[in-house]
Amino acid sequence: MRTPRDNHLWKVRVLIHKDGTWTAKTFFYARQVFADRWLERARNNDSLHIDFYGKYTLEEDSVA
């Protein structure tokens, strides 16, 4: 069950290149500092691409 606290999550969708294919992984974090680590990892890494980075909202989940 979702709570109002879920509205304050950071969502990072990462595309990871491995063995010739791209795989999408989605991560959720309570603190922005943990989400920022993906930006640092992807900065000089051709095998990582940030597809989405931002606040996660319940409205976004209900549309999908």
Secondary structure, 3 states (H helix, E strand, C coil): CCCHHHHHEEEEEEEEEECCEEEEEEEEECCHHHHHHHHHHHHCCCCEEEEEEEEECHHHHHHC
